[in-house]
């Protein structure tokens, strides 16, 4: 698949929502994981929201991506992480 096979125009800022159980280190762990693939990722672009019961937390991480393969790598990394329940 090439970048032409997607509706996304690269490069772009792409929001990725990551959800998991509330833990003190969840945000820092996810930011570090994204940094491992995108060293220029700006952690200040992370929005955090707790669930109404407080058991879960969601992070919206806006990542500057340059290609579909890079975006796919980020999704694979996050979906395989043991702290992550859902990635959208």
Steps between C-alpha positions, in 0.01 A plus 500: 500500500631845414407837648274544198287209627382695805274800553763659725739751347851466638678659674238606756416531866298188584305452826530154653280409796657252744298352788603295800444450870589801713861477621741770613747406226253446212550836329880499535516141374292575190696818425827303528364231267404759236838674546672170414354528147457877468782672695355842416161416663391795715359369829321832553262387223357228724149554636403284797149408612388264777189286473200599711578224750871574496601143412619585149695780339511610139779692334461680172851523358539725197797364310666654194524207258670497163365179345245223532768242590613725787141538623449123472816441707369732773166318509674159515724618785212640702253217443760245610592689818386315817358814667284593200141378470388687185660716230284707266 
